[in-house]
Amino acid sequence: MARPVVLLCIIIFGNTFSIGAFPVLIPDIGRDLAIDDFALGALAGAFGLARVIADIPAGLFITHHLRRAVVLAVIALTAGVLCLASGGPLWVLVLGRGLSGIGHALGMLSGLTAIVRYANPKAQVLSLNAFEMSAMLGVLCGMIAAGFLPRTWPWNITMVVASAPVLLGLLLLSSLLRSIPLDSDSGSGRPMFSRGHAEPIGSKEQSRPPLSRITVLAFAAGCVIAVAWSSVGQFILPIRASREFDLSRNGVALLLAIPQVVDVAFLLPVGAIADRVSRAKVLGVVLLMLAAGVCAVAFGSLPVVIIGCVLFGIGLAAWMLPVSLLNRTGPQRSVAWRTALYRVGVDAGVFLGPVLSGFLAQNSALWIISVVTSALLVGFSFALFRRTEH
């Protein structure tokens, strides 16, 4: 695996500890700040909203300024953790979640762009899934850290300690910048924001249709995966674990950790299989698993929820498959732009999942989001089975 990919994997591992720690602490935050479910869902969703807002500018910026984007990502992530460490008031926490969202938008887009540009094309999905696996390992470790640090600590102290590996980005930043190959399209002489280069008239790249059915399906599937992940992982599962099953902070952390462990275990095998067979059909299979997991987590008893967490984790191994499908065609210089457009939809789902969950929970209709997302996942799965990659 190329050195830039390895360093990106290590950095994203440290950056995602805070993502894993936050949902474990949601019940404590709600109690300490005395806020209702809708406000709690909005706080959780601020992360996704910030990513939605940042995705397009980030994609345009990364086209010619990949190194600068990496630096800005590390700064924003560190600032976000410091805001959360303050413990409040609410607007400061929302600001912290927003800064974290901007940092993760820059970090994920720059990482995905670097991998698509510089990784071996024959192992592209494997490299993308290694990047995603590293992120999920960070989420998992953040959950475990938040759940098993002393329960007598205030939630904000637990948050900052659990998120401390974000410093890996600062420590490895110079090595990463040196390892990213120099590109003639980067540098201070290039525009600050750009979609990439226009192809010559009559070129093969220009003759390709801008959209295909498989592209639309991949984009839509990624958006629904995001809604499922954020609604279940950032709201439904921790709230049910705390309120319905009366689990303590470490119990909530263990339950949340199950999908992450399974996800990490399946990411590389799924990536390796997808590089050798139909990526669309592999995506269809894991979408079915995800739909089953969402239903089990949302409606089952505790033993059923545990089984659902396993299925949910298998389904989450689909995260990077739409990225690969979307970038099968098109010039390399517009990878950041295409990926940014995809991330807008995905991050909109990350924002809407917990916000809608909080709103529906307050109106005793939380079941709606689980039923709708499961139905959409099944529908997209069957649509993908009918497609043949060329």
Rosetta blueprint (number, residue, H / E / L):
1 M L
2 A L
3 R H
4 P H
5 V H
6 V H
7 L H
8 L H
9 C H
10 I H
11 I H
12 I H
13 F H
14 G H
15 N H
16 T L
17 F H
18 S H
19 I H
20 G H
21 A H
22 F H
23 P H
24 V H
25 L H
26 I H
27 P H
28 D H
29 I H
30 G H
31 R H
32 D H
33 L H
34 A L
35 I L
36 D L
37 D H
38 F H
39 A H
40 L H
41 G H
42 A H
43 L H
44 A H
45 G H
46 A H
47 F H
48 G H
49 L H
50 A H
51 R H
52 V H
53 I H
54 A H
55 D H
56 I H
57 P H
58 A H
59 G H
60 L H
61 F H
62 I H
63 T L
64 H L
65 H L
66 L H
67 R H
68 R H
69 A H
70 V H
71 V H
72 L H
73 A H
74 V H
75 I H
76 A H
77 L H
78 T H
79 A H
80 G H
81 V H
82 L H
83 C H
84 L H
85 A H
86 S L
87 G L
88 G L
89 P L
90 L H
91 W H
92 V H
93 L H
94 V H
95 L H
96 G H
97 R H
98 G H
99 L H
100 S H
101 G H
102 I H
103 G H
104 H H
105 A H
106 L H
107 G H
108 M H
109 L H
110 S H
111 G H
112 L H
113 T H
114 A H
115 I H
116 V H
117 R H
118 Y H
119 A L
120 N L
121 P H
122 K H
123 A H
124 Q H
125 V H
126 L H
127 S H
128 L H
129 N H
130 A H
131 F H
132 E H
133 M H
134 S H
135 A H
136 M H
137 L H
138 G H
139 V H
140 L H
141 C H
142 G H
143 M H
144 I H
145 A H
146 A H
147 G H
148 F H
149 L L
150 P L
151 R L
152 T L
153 W L
154 P L
155 W H
156 N H
157 I H
158 T H
159 M H
160 V H
161 V H
162 A H
163 S L
164 A H
165 P H
166 V H
167 L H
168 L H
169 G H
170 L H
171 L H
172 L H
173 L H
174 S H
175 S H
176 L H
177 L H
178 R H
179 S H
180 I L
181 P L
182 L L
183 D L
184 S L
185 D L
186 S L
187 G L
188 S L
189 G L
190 R L
191 P L
192 M L
193 F L
194 S L
195 R L
196 G L
197 H L
198 A L
199 E L
200 P L
201 I L
202 G L
203 S L
204 K H
205 E H
206 Q H
207 S H
208 R L
209 P L
210 P L
211 L L
212 S L
213 R H
214 I H
215 T H
216 V H
217 L H
218 A H
219 F H
220 A H
221 A H
222 G H
223 C H
224 V H
225 I H
226 A H
227 V H
228 A H
229 W H
230 S H
231 S H
232 V H
233 G H
234 Q H
235 F H
236 I H
237 L H
238 P H
239 I H
240 R H
241 A H
242 S H
243 R H
244 E H
245 F L
246 D L
247 L L
248 S L
249 R H
250 N H
251 G H
252 V H
253 A H
254 L H
255 L H
256 L H
257 A H
258 I H
259 P H
260 Q H
261 V H
262 V H
263 D H
264 V H
265 A H
266 F H
267 L H
268 L H
269 P H
270 V H
271 G H
272 A H
273 I H
274 A H
275 D H
276 R H
277 V L
278 S L
279 R H
280 A H
281 K H
282 V H
283 L H
284 G H
285 V H
286 V H
287 L H
288 L H
289 M H
290 L H
291 A H
292 A H
293 G H
294 V H
295 C H
296 A H
297 V H
298 A H
299 F H
300 G L
301 S L
302 L H
303 P H
304 V H
305 V H
306 I H
307 I H
308 G H
309 C H
310 V H
311 L H
312 F H
313 G H
314 I H
315 G H
316 L H
317 A L
318 A L
319 W L
320 M L
321 L H
322 P H
323 V H
324 S H
325 L H
326 L H
327 N L
328 R L
329 T L
330 G L
331 P L
332 Q H
333 R H
334 S H
335 V H
336 A H
337 W H
338 R H
339 T H
340 A H
341 L H
342 Y H
343 R H
344 V H
345 G H
346 V H
347 D H
348 A H
349 G H
350 V H
351 F H
352 L H
353 G H
354 P H
355 V H
356 L H
357 S H
358 G H
359 F H
360 L H
361 A H
362 Q H
363 N L
364 S L
365 A L
366 L L
367 W H
368 I H
369 I H
370 S H
371 V H
372 V H
373 T H
374 S H
375 A H
376 L H
377 L H
378 V H
379 G H
380 F H
381 S H
382 F H
383 A H
384 L H
385 F H
386 R L
387 R L
388 T L
389 E L
390 H L
